[in-house]
Amino acid sequence: MSIRIRVVTLGLSAFACSSIAVGQGASAPANGATSNAVSAPVGSAIMQLQLELDALNAMTDAMGPMRGDADARVAQMKAFISEEKLDAAAAAFATSAKAPAFNGLTFNQSLQVALKEQRTRGQPIVSNTDPAALQTEVNATQVLVQGQWGDLNKVHAQVAVLSGFLQSQKKLDAYHTWAAAAAAKRLASSTPDVAPTDSASSNPKLTPEQKAAKILAYQQQLVRLRTAWDQEQMAQGAANFPQSQSSGDQQGQSGGAGSSNYSGSGDNNSNYNNDYYSGSYWNGYADPYYDVWGAGRGAAAAAVAHNNWNRGGAVAPAIAPGAGHPRMGGFRR
């Protein structure tokens, strides 16, 4: 007879129920002896839980710089609005029907994407072979990360309203010019963030060279995760262009404030079709935050000089926590 123990997760539907099989096809230890061996089915269930835990931790590591940079942008935009003596007008706009919404991914949608990206890292390193204890950790981490995701979307919503207001005043291009000095000051006065690490890059048996390579690989995974979130947001809301905004004053004729089919931050822009690569990075999940950090040097700086916020541009932007982003020390020399 086979006895099946069901481990229920609070998270992803794909892992809603993991079954652990004991009995049929397995031999019990003789004479009351115990065994430390983990059966293949039990190991599989633990692997699934560990995968979800690693994906949740990756979400936290990806969201850290996203939240920090979005908060900095909100503060800068409000400071610019105050200098322009537009506080009262901005407050009125925020409660009007003209204020655009930010239609972000739900937490479950973002977690689905994170799990898909996490699988590219290969077999997870199990942190706890006790399914119940690992389940408890997954549940607690999920509550934490779900709150972080909701807070991140709220800040994106603030940026959407502030951007819509500045566009209505034909002041968003002026904001970018004004923000250049703030970005340069931030870059000059800050030290690079410490690169995030995961279980694969924290193995004490790694040589320094191996550890550096593992950390870089994890940073690249987090960059892919942010890009995948950005793409998924387009896929979820392509019918009504909800997921990103123009980064400048001029609106595309087929979109408007809050539209994904607009790109560029200057006044001379073309019309775009309803597809991901004709949209703008501005206020999306893969936003490079040029207005917060500048573009550094090299090809990325040249792209910004030509007002290139377009997702379809020839130069892909550096985004944190990728090693090439100025926040992480990239383009500082």
Order of alpha helices (4+ residues) and beta strands (2+ residues): beta-beta-alpha-alpha-alpha-alpha-alpha-alpha-alpha-alpha
